[in-house]
């Protein structure tokens, strides 16, 4: 049993390493490619793992700290796996004064997570942003790129249920 588990872990590690090699060989081993590589890794794997940081640093011949510094500077990158669906709440000034904190609290309560976390079933990730530039519609909740304007706490459950009903279909 233990041998089977070890073999499974080794197979996953080799597969992950092979996937990283396939991504990296698309780019020149130059430091200026770092952000492009990070975007590609995240789009392929959903997040930037510690092993990806190591492989990228090795490929570009830079420190893991440099890779990590870029990752944490830009909020487009994540070090944690995200849920299948992302719920984003605008916390900009206009949304804030119109009730965004209460809307965020209700999403947190309904999903049993706080901003920046993902539900245990990996279905939802709850995020906040400083401003989405649609102040007249505030407070705004965004579900997988779909904007919901003038959101109230009473609408939160409906929004969550709508996402669940989509069963993974993309909205455009």
QUIMO-V405795 format. One record per helix or strand of 2 or more residues. SS is the DSSP state (A for helix, B for strand). FROM is the first residue (numbers start at 1). LEN is the number of residues. Records with the same first field share a line. If there is no record, write none. Layout:
SS = FROM-LEN / FROM-LEN
This chain:
A = 2-23 / 31-15 / 50-11 / 64-10 / 93-5 / 100-12 / 135-3 / 153-14
B = 85-6 / 124-6 / 141-3 / 146-3
